[in-house]
Amino acid sequence: MSTARVDTLTSWHADWRGLRVAVLGLSTTGFSVADTLAELGADVYVFTESADEEYARLLPVIGARLWTGPLHEVPEELAAFEPEVVVASPGFEPRHPVIAWTQERGTPLWGDIELAWRVRDKVLRPDGSPADWMLITGTNGKTTTTRLTASMLVAGGLRAAPVGNIGVPVLDAVRDPGGFDVLVVEVSSHQLWYLGLAPVDGPDPLSPYAAVCLNLADDHLEWHGSFQAYRDAKAVVYRNTRVACVYNKSDVATREMVEDADVVEGARAIGFDLGVPGPSDLGVVDGILVDRAFLAERHSSALELTTVSELAAEGLGAPHIVSNILAAAALARSRDVEPAAIRAALRSFALDPHRIQVVAVHEGVTWIDDSKATNPHAAASSLAAYPGALWIVGGMLKGVDIAPLVAGRGGGAKAAIVIGADRTDVLAAFARHAPEVPVFEVDPAETENVMARVVDLALDVARDGDVVLLAPAAASFDQFSSYADRGTRFADAVRERISAGEGGARDHDDTAPDAGA
C-alpha cells in the first residue's frame, strides 16, 4: 500500500479529507482520536469490542461510524473498509490479530501520540510556533512527575498542562483554543511502542523539547512479551530530544537509553538522584535539593531548590517522591523556570489519592494507602519509605515475578497480609525468601469484604507506632474495578473500624496469630 499521501499529513492544515482511518478502541483515548479525525474531515470507522454508551451515541453526531463485536479475528467490515491508516488505542498489544493484520498489509499504524504530534499546529503560540512537548515515562512515578512538572512550569509563568496517559488525551489539549506554551505528556510503554513504529528520520518525527525515563523495572511483560521489548519501548522517549535528556543516575538502564538515543545535536544529558550531584546533575546535599545543571557556574556552585525537611512538612518527603521532584525540577529548569517558582509550586502541591496517602493515624497506628503501587518496583519504594510496616500485598501480578521484591524488602516487614488472585506465587515467595515474616491470607472469594477482613487481621498484629501499608505490588482487576477502588475500599474499612472504636493498637500479648489465619 502506498504511504505517499500519509507522509504529507504532518499538519492540522494538511488535506485529511476523505482519508479512510480505522480507529481501534473506544475508550477516552479512542474517542479523542475519532473526534479529531472527524473534525479534520477524514472518513472514520471505529472498531471496538465494547462501547461506552455516551461515546457510541456521540459517534454518529460527529460523523463517524461504529462497529462492535469480537476482535479475535479481523472483521469483514474492517477488511472491506481498506483503511489507509489505522490508529490503535494503547490496549491493543503487538500480537493482537488486528494489529498483526495491519502490519502485514503495510498500512501505517499509529497511536494517539503520533496523530497528536502531526496536528499539533492547530493552535499556535504568539511567536507562531506550536507548544513544546516534554515526555515523561518510567515504570513508576510518571503521573506524579507529570503533575509536578506542569505545576512548576505554571508557577514559572508558562501556560502548561499535564496530558496523555495521566487521563487527559493529548489530542484534547492540542485542540484547546486557549493554547499552551508546553504540554507535559505522560506516555506509557504501550503508547511508546506505537510511537516507535515511526522511522526516526520519517516525515516530521516527534521531537520533544525534553524527556525523562524515571526508572525501569519488570512490568507489563504480558503486553510486550519480554523485558527487552518493554525496555526498548521505554527508550523511544528520548528519540529526537532537542534540549534535555533527563535520566536517573541510580538506574543504569535509563543512562544507557540516553547513550543509545538518536537525539538532536546539542541535547544535554541531565542526571538526577538522591546523592551529591555532579556538574550536569540535580541531587541532594546535606538535606538540600540543588541544581548543578542549569547555571553557568555549575562546576563550582549550585542553586538551592528546596529542602527535604520542607518537603516532609508538605507530605512529600518519601525518598521516591523526592526523586520524582528532582526529575520534574530538571525538566522545569530546562525551560528556565526559576528556583523560587519551583519552591512555590512544591508548597502548594498535593499527591493524588492512593499514592502513599495517610488514611488515618489512630491510637498509635498509621494506615497508609499506596494502592497505586501496582508493580514490585513501586511497592519497593513504599517499603523503603516505611521499613517494618505491616504489608498488604497481592492481586494480579501481570506476569511479573514478585520473588525478588520479597527477598529484597519483604523480610523487613513486620507481617504480610496476602490478598488477590495470584496468591500462590506471593505465598511461595514468602515461604522461600522471608520465612520469618508472619503471613496471613485472605480468601479471594471474599471480594466484597476483603478489605474489612484485611483491616481486622491488621488490628490483631498492629501495635503502637506501627504502620499498616497497602502497597500491593500487583494490579487490582481480580477483585476491584481499579487501583482507586481498591484504595477507597481499604480507606473505608479503616474508617469504619475507627468509628466503631477500633483502628488502633489492640491490647494483646506478644504472640501474633498463627500464620495463615
C-alpha positions in Angstrom: 0.0 0.0 0.0 1.3 3.4 -0.9 2.0 5.8 2.0 2.8 8.8 -0.1 -0.4 10.7 0.9 0.1 9.7 4.6 3.6 11.1 4.6 2.2 14.6 3.7 -0.1 14.6 6.7 2.1 16.5 9.1 -0.1 19.5 9.9 -3.6 20.3 11.0 -3.8 22.2 7.8 -2.9 19.3 5.5 -5.6 17.7 3.4 -7.1 15.0 5.6 -10.4 15.0 3.8 -11.8 11.5 2.9 -8.8 9.7 4.4 -10.0 6.3 5.4 -9.0 5.7 9.0 -9.9 2.8 11.2 -9.8 3.6 14.9 -9.3 0.6 17.2 -11.0 1.0 20.6 -13.5 3.5 22.0 -12.2 4.5 25.4 -11.4 8.1 26.3 -8.3 7.9 24.0 -10.2 6.2 21.2 -12.9 8.8 21.2 -10.4 11.7 21.2 -8.9 10.1 18.1 -12.2 9.6 16.3 -13.3 13.2 17.2 -10.1 14.7 16.0 -10.1 12.9 12.7 -13.8 13.6 12.1 -13.1 17.3 12.7 -10.3 17.0 10.1 -12.8 15.6 7.5 -11.4 12.0 7.5 -13.7 9.0 6.9 -13.6 7.5 10.4 -14.7 3.9 11.2 -14.4 2.8 14.9 -13.9 -0.9 15.7 -14.3 -2.0 19.3 -15.4 -5.0 21.3 -17.5 -2.8 23.6 -18.5 0.8 23.6 -19.3 3.3 26.3 -23.0 4.3 25.8 -22.2 8.0 25.6 -19.3 7.6 23.2 -21.5 5.3 21.0 -24.2 7.9 20.9 -21.8 10.7 20.0 -20.0 9.0 17.1 -22.8 9.5 14.5 -23.2 13.0 15.8 -19.5 13.8 14.8 -19.9 11.8 11.6 -18.1 8.6 12.4 -19.2 5.0 12.1 -19.1 2.3 14.8 -18.7 -1.5 14.7 -18.8 -3.5 17.8 -18.1 -7.2 18.2 -15.4 -9.8 18.8 -11.9 -8.8 17.5 -10.1 -12.1 17.9 -10.1 -12.1 14.1 -10.3 -9.3 11.5 -13.9 -8.3 11.0 -15.1 -8.4 7.4 -16.2 -4.8 7.7 -12.7 -3.7 8.5 -11.2 -5.6 5.6 -13.8 -4.2 3.2 -13.1 -0.7 4.5 -9.5 -0.9 3.3 -8.1 1.7 5.8 -5.3 4.0 4.7 -4.3 4.5 8.3 -5.1 2.5 11.5 -5.0 4.3 14.8 -5.0 2.0 17.8 -5.8 2.6 21.4 -3.0 1.6 23.8 -4.8 -1.5 25.0 -4.2 -3.3 21.6 -1.0 -5.4 22.2 1.6 -6.0 19.4 0.4 -9.6 18.9 -3.3 -8.7 18.6 -4.8 -10.2 15.4 -5.9 -6.8 14.1 -2.5 -5.3 14.7 -0.8 -8.1 13.0 -3.1 -7.8 10.0 -2.5 -4.1 9.8 1.3 -4.6 9.7 1.1 -7.5 7.3 -0.7 -5.4 4.7 1.7 -2.4 5.2 -0.9 0.0 6.5 0.5 2.9 8.6 -0.2 2.1 12.2 -0.3 5.0 14.7 -1.1 5.6 18.3 -2.8 8.7 19.6 0.6 10.3 20.3 1.7 10.1 16.7 -1.6 11.7 15.5 -1.4 14.4 18.1 2.1 15.4 17.1 1.1 15.6 13.4 -1.7 18.0 14.2 0.0 20.0 17.0 0.0 23.2 15.0 -3.8 23.7 15.2 -3.3 26.4 17.9 0.0 28.3 17.9 1.9 30.4 20.4 2.2 34.2 19.9 5.5 33.6 18.0 3.7 31.3 15.5 5.1 28.0 16.8 3.3 25.1 18.4 3.6 24.2 22.0 6.8 22.5 23.2 6.4 18.9 24.4 8.0 17.3 27.4 7.7 13.5 27.5 7.7 11.6 30.8 7.8 7.8 31.2 9.1 5.2 33.6 7.8 2.1 35.4 6.7 4.2 38.3 6.2 7.8 39.2 5.0 9.0 35.8 1.8 10.7 36.9 3.3 12.4 40.0 6.2 13.7 38.0 4.0 14.9 35.1 1.8 16.8 37.6 4.8 18.2 39.4 6.4 19.4 36.1 3.3 21.1 34.9 2.9 22.8 38.3 6.4 24.1 38.2 6.1 25.4 34.7 2.8 27.2 35.6 4.4 28.7 38.7 7.2 29.9 36.3 4.6 31.9 34.3 4.2 29.4 31.4 0.9 28.0 30.1 1.3 24.3 30.7 -0.9 21.3 31.0 -0.4 17.7 32.2 -1.8 15.4 29.5 -1.5 11.9 27.9 -1.6 8.7 29.9 -2.4 10.9 33.0 -6.1 10.9 31.9 -6.4 13.9 29.6 -5.9 12.9 26.0 -3.1 14.9 24.3 -5.4 15.4 21.3 -7.8 17.3 23.5 -5.0 19.7 24.6 -3.8 20.1 21.1 -7.2 21.3 20.1 -7.8 23.6 23.1 -8.4 27.0 21.6 -6.6 28.7 24.5 -3.3 27.1 23.5 -0.3 26.2 25.6 3.4 27.0 25.8 4.3 23.5 27.0 2.5 20.2 27.0 3.8 17.8 29.7 2.9 14.4 28.2 2.9 11.3 30.3 3.5 8.3 27.9 3.0 4.7 28.8 5.2 1.9 27.4 2.2 0.9 25.2 2.0 4.4 23.6 5.8 4.4 23.2 5.6 1.1 21.4 3.3 2.6 18.8 5.4 5.8 18.6 8.5 3.6 18.0 6.9 2.2 14.8 7.6 5.5 13.0 11.1 5.8 11.5 13.5 8.1 13.3 14.0 10.0 10.0 10.4 9.9 8.8 8.3 12.9 7.9 8.3 15.4 10.8 9.1 12.8 13.6 8.1 13.6 17.2 10.9 15.7 18.7 10.3 16.6 22.4 11.9 19.7 24.0 12.9 17.5 26.9 12.3 13.9 28.0 12.8 11.6 31.0 12.6 7.9 31.8 12.3 7.8 35.6 13.2 4.2 36.2 12.9 0.7 34.7 11.7 -2.5 36.2 9.6 -5.5 35.3 6.0 -4.5 34.3 3.5 -5.1 31.5 5.5 -8.1 30.3 2.3 -9.8 29.3 1.7 -6.9 26.8 5.2 -6.6 25.4 6.2 -10.2 25.5 9.6 -9.7 27.1 11.5 -7.4 29.3 13.8 -6.4 26.4 10.7 -5.4 24.4 9.4 -3.4 27.3 12.8 -1.7 27.7 13.1 -0.9 24.0 9.6 0.7 24.1 10.6 2.9 27.0 13.8 4.0 25.3 11.8 5.6 22.5 11.0 8.5 24.9 14.4 10.0 24.2 14.3 9.8 20.4 14.9 13.2 18.7 15.1 15.1 22.0 16.2 18.7 21.4 17.3 20.2 24.7 17.5 17.9 27.8 17.5 14.1 28.2 16.9 13.6 31.9 17.8 10.3 33.4 18.0 8.5 36.8 21.7 8.1 37.9 20.6 5.3 40.2 19.1 3.3 37.4 21.8 2.4 34.8 19.2 1.4 32.3 18.0 4.9 31.9 21.5 6.2 31.4 22.1 3.6 28.7 18.9 4.7 27.0 20.2 8.2 26.7 23.6 7.0 25.5 22.0 4.9 22.8 19.4 7.5 21.7 19.3 9.4 18.4 18.9 13.0 19.7 19.1 16.4 18.2 22.7 17.8 18.2 23.3 19.9 21.3 20.8 18.0 23.6 22.3 17.5 27.1 22.2 14.5 29.4 21.0 15.6 32.8 21.2 13.2 35.7 19.3 13.1 39.0 19.3 11.0 42.1 19.3 11.4 45.9 23.1 11.7 46.1 25.5 14.6 45.7 25.2 15.9 42.1 27.9 16.4 39.5 28.1 19.4 37.3 25.3 18.3 35.0 23.0 16.9 37.6 20.4 17.6 40.2 20.7 16.0 43.6 20.7 16.4 47.4 23.5 17.9 49.6 23.0 18.0 53.3 19.3 17.8 53.1 19.1 20.5 50.4 17.8 19.8 46.8 20.1 21.5 44.4 20.6 22.1 40.7 24.1 21.9 39.3 23.0 21.5 35.7 21.3 24.8 34.6 23.6 27.5 35.8 26.8 29.0 34.2 28.9 28.3 37.3 27.9 24.6 37.6 31.4 23.4 38.1 31.8 25.4 41.3 28.4 26.1 42.7 24.8 25.0 42.8 21.3 26.5 43.1 19.1 25.6 46.1 15.6 24.4 45.1 14.1 23.3 48.4 14.9 21.2 51.4 14.0 17.7 52.4 12.5 19.0 55.7 10.2 21.4 53.8 9.1 18.6 51.5 8.4 16.3 54.5 6.2 19.0 56.1 4.1 19.0 52.9 3.8 15.2 52.9 6.4 14.9 50.0 9.3 13.5 52.0 9.3 9.9 50.9 12.5 9.1 49.0 10.8 8.1 45.8 8.8 11.3 45.8 11.9 13.4 46.4 13.4 11.6 43.3 10.3 12.5 41.3 10.6 16.1 42.4 14.2 16.2 41.2 13.3 14.8 37.8 10.4 17.3 37.5 12.7 20.2 38.5 15.2 19.2 35.9 12.5 19.4 33.2 11.3 22.8 34.5 14.8 24.2 34.8 15.5 23.2 31.2 12.7 25.7 30.4 14.3 28.4 32.6 11.9 28.2 35.5 13.5 30.0 38.4 14.2 28.0 41.6 11.8 30.3 43.6 9.0 29.3 41.3 9.8 25.6 41.8 9.8 26.1 45.6 6.5 27.9 45.4 4.9 25.1 43.3 6.0 22.5 45.8 4.5 24.3 48.7 1.0 24.0 47.1 1.4 20.6 45.6 -0.5 17.6 46.9 -0.1 14.0 45.8 -3.0 12.3 44.1 -5.2 9.9 46.2 -3.9 6.4 46.6 -0.2 7.4 46.4 1.3 6.9 49.9 -1.8 8.7 51.3 -2.2 8.7 55.0 -5.7 7.4 55.6 -5.7 7.7 59.3 -3.5 7.9 62.4 -5.4 6.4 65.3 -4.2 5.2 68.7 -0.6 4.9 67.6 -1.2 3.1 64.3 -0.7 4.8 60.9 -2.7 3.5 58.0 -1.3 4.2 54.5 -3.0 3.7 51.1 -0.5 3.2 48.3 -2.8 1.2 46.1 -1.2 2.9 43.1 1.9 0.6 43.8 0.7 -1.8 41.1 4.1 -3.5 40.5 7.0 -4.6 42.6 9.2 -1.6 41.8 6.6 0.8 43.1 6.0 -1.4 46.2 9.7 -1.5 46.9 9.7 2.3 47.1 6.8 2.2 49.6 8.5 -0.4 51.7 11.7 1.7 51.7 9.8 4.7 52.9 8.1 2.7 55.7 10.5 0.0 56.9 9.0 -2.5 59.3 5.4 -1.9 58.1 2.7 -4.4 58.2 2.4 -5.0 54.4 -0.8 -5.7 52.5 0.3 -7.3 49.2 -1.2 -9.2 46.2 -3.5 -9.0 43.3 -2.8 -9.7 39.6 0.9 -9.9 39.0 0.8 -9.2 35.2 3.4 -11.9 34.5 6.0 -10.3 36.9 8.0 -12.3 39.4 7.4 -11.0 42.9 10.1 -13.1 44.5 12.9 -10.5 44.1 10.8 -7.9 45.9 10.0 -10.3 48.8 13.7 -11.3 49.0 14.9 -7.7 48.9 12.2 -5.9 51.0 9.8 -8.5 52.3 12.0 -9.7 55.1 11.8 -6.3 56.7 8.1 -6.3 57.0 6.5 -6.9 60.5 3.9 -9.1 58.8 2.2 -9.6 55.5 -1.4 -9.9 54.6 -1.8 -11.5 51.2 -4.9 -10.7 49.0 -5.8 -11.3 45.4 -5.9 -14.0 42.7 -2.2 -14.7 42.3 -1.7 -15.6 46.0 0.2 -18.8 45.3 3.3 -17.0 43.9 3.2 -14.5 46.7 2.9 -17.1 49.4 5.7 -19.2 47.9 7.9 -16.2 47.7 7.5 -15.5 51.4 8.0 -19.2 52.3 11.2 -19.3 50.4 12.7 -15.8 50.9 11.2 -14.4 54.2 10.0 -17.4 56.2 10.4 -15.5 59.5 7.7 -13.0 58.5 4.2 -13.9 59.7 1.9 -14.3 56.7 -1.9 -14.0 56.7 -4.1 -15.0 53.8 -7.4 -13.5 52.8 -9.7 -15.8 50.8 -10.2 -14.3 47.3 -13.8 -15.4 47.4 -14.4 -12.6 50.0 -14.2 -9.9 47.3 -17.0 -7.7 48.8 -15.5 -7.9 52.3 -11.8 -8.4 51.5 -10.7 -5.0 53.0 -12.8 -5.5 56.1 -11.0 -8.8 56.7 -7.6 -7.2 55.9 -8.2 -4.4 58.5 -9.3 -7.0 61.1 -6.2 -9.0 60.6 -4.0 -5.9 60.7 -5.6 -4.9 64.0 -4.7 -8.2 65.5 -1.0 -7.6 64.7 -0.6 -3.8 64.9 0.9 -2.1 68.0 1.6 1.4 69.0 4.0 3.0 66.5 3.3 0.6 63.6 2.4 1.4 60.0 -0.1 -0.6 58.1 0.8 -0.2 54.4 -1.3 -1.1 51.4 1.3 -1.5 48.6 0.0 -4.5 46.7 2.8 -4.8 44.0 0.0 -6.0 41.7 -2.9 -4.9 39.5 -6.3 -4.7 41.1 -8.7 -6.1 38.4 -9.0 -9.5 40.0 -11.1 -8.2 42.9 -11.6 -4.5 42.3 -12.6 -2.2 39.4 -9.3 -0.2 39.6 -6.4 0.6 42.0 -8.5 3.6 43.1 -11.4 1.3 44.0 -9.0 -0.9 45.9 -7.6 2.0 47.9 -11.0 3.5 48.5 -12.3 0.2 50.0 -9.3 0.0 52.2 -9.7 3.5 53.5 -13.4 3.0 54.1 -12.8 -0.2 56.0 -10.2 1.6 58.2 -12.5 4.5 58.9 -15.4 2.1 59.7 -13.3 0.4 62.3 -12.2 3.7 63.8 -15.7 4.9 64.0 -16.6 1.7 65.8 -13.9 2.4 68.4 -11.2 0.2 66.8 -8.4 1.1 64.3 -5.6 1.4 66.8 -3.2 -0.8 68.7 -5.2 -3.6 70.4 -4.4 -4.9 73.8 -2.7 -8.3 73.3 0.3 -10.2 74.3 3.4 -10.5 72.2 2.2 -13.6 70.4 0.9 -12.9 66.9 -1.9 -15.1 65.5 -0.8 -18.2 63.6 0.3 -17.6 60.1 -2.2 -18.4 57.5 -5.2 -17.2 59.5 
